[in-house]
Amino acid sequence: MSNERTLHLVSRDIASRLDLIDQVRGLDQAEKYFSSISDTLRDFKVYGALLNCYAQHNSMEKVEAFMQKIKEYDPKQVPRLTKNYNIMLRLYARIGQYEKLNSLMQEMKEKNLCDSFSYNIRLNAYLTTNDINGMEKLLDQLEADPVAPVDWKSEKLIKGKMMRVAYESLIIKYAAIGKKDDVYRIWNMCKMLKPSRNSSYISMLTALSKLNDIDGAERILEEWESGNTCFDNKIPNVMVSAYCKNGMLEKVEACIARLSERKIDLDGSVWDSLARGYYEFNDMDKAVETMKKSVLAGKQGWRWRPYPFTLATCMY
């Protein structure tokens, strides 16, 4: 494609064309098109488009070499390169080059180039590698930093959503290693995010169940029931499983009766958990009766299936 055919295009158009050529005709053709563009039409958008093409093909060496060219293109314009740096961060995270990611993130901080997407990429990398300390340090830094990107703390934007994912992940991980105080500490941070989400309550109830903190789980359940979140069968199911694990079948029955009074239709998984509890504590009459409710409550097409050992025993 000749220079003359691109003279009427602005850089945004050229960048879009580069991306399209890469997708349709491949990276080699995208490079040839870039080479055909006159120097006067190349700007950071055009350079960034080819950089993104390299990244999409996981070509780390080409990304690093081309990024160096971009920096040398006009050193005074480096503060405008946040988007290009983020392309590199995503690449390093995707291919597991975490040392390079850390080094680049540090460079971005020193140059004041980090935005909400930069922190989002870094947080996702911590989640992927189960780096609890790294996640906590980053979250603490962003909570305390008055100049941190505003949308990090906004539930309506991607950063706020990632904070919730991080908190919920931390809650589960701290429960797995028996750190109850840390579970509650992170929960109190998670509750600051508005609006409330069922996923957060599920994480907290699951964590407290692992810790056998039934009293704490009951308080969280009461808080959820009094809130404005939509009903989700997963939440009473977690509570029912916790009760059954501890042999508290009367509390399960009370919990289900309370939900029934509110005209709430429980799905098969809740009844199945109770049937399993009866089965494990040798109350076979109630196990059979409850398993029937479980099967009847199951909806066609759902992925849920009854616990096989309970079902088999009840059918015997």
Disulfide bonds with the S-S distance in Angstrom:
none
